[in-house]
């Protein structure tokens, strides 16, 4: 992993004992074919999304507090889901694709199974339970991308990792899953070059380890706030699915996803 991600892991877990394999690895950063700022302009002005993917910041936290991205409970399950965070993750992966990052180099993680299931549906990996199973394969939103729970991805890594922490509520209850230092350690050490985490800072700070992580990222100026007024539809309720493809001016191929257009457009 690069030095920026290693610093985070060292401060949280390893007390400075974790070392990069070489100086070249330490200095390594994600290489984009198209600068995120240029790609974001092509999609619709979105400075927060471009800032989150800044190649000079290896680890970034995207704070959703100003848009009140609340979690919801899945009927018949104790697991939590956050549709707004899924929309944000989709917007970021759309921008990654526009920057020339292949899906096979990207992994989306979440500690919660309910969130995993909805992410799989949004990326065309899993069908809606109500859909009739067909013999034709589902169209993939971002070919090659992987979606896993944190536990399931232990022992593996990817060039780019995006994490949806899910928990966001008025009582700022973080739950037991996000107090588990081992699970948090696994999550933040899966990325080689770029780590982007999405969540509610005010809620996650109730976990001592995540609070420490957020302090480090704040010191490094690596917290990106989504501005109040940004429209982020609930993905699970929207029924948005992969649509036709369109060519951008820079030549990148993007899906026409109304939800992403809404997320990427900063409202004033």
Secondary structure, 3 states (H helix, E strand, C coil): CCHHHHHHHHHHHHCCCCCCCCHHHHHCCCCCCCCHHHHHHHHCCCHHHHHHCCCCCCEEEEECHHHCCCCEECCCCCCEECHHHHHHHHHHHHHHHHCCCCHHHEEEEECCHHHHHHHHHHCCCCCCCCCCCCCCCCCCCCCCCEEEECHHHCCCCEEEEEEECCCCCCCCCCCCHHHCHHHHHHHHCCEEEEEEEEECHHHHCCCHHHHHHHHHHHHCCCEEECCCCCCCCCHHHHCCCCCCEEECCCCCEEECCHHHHHHHCCCC
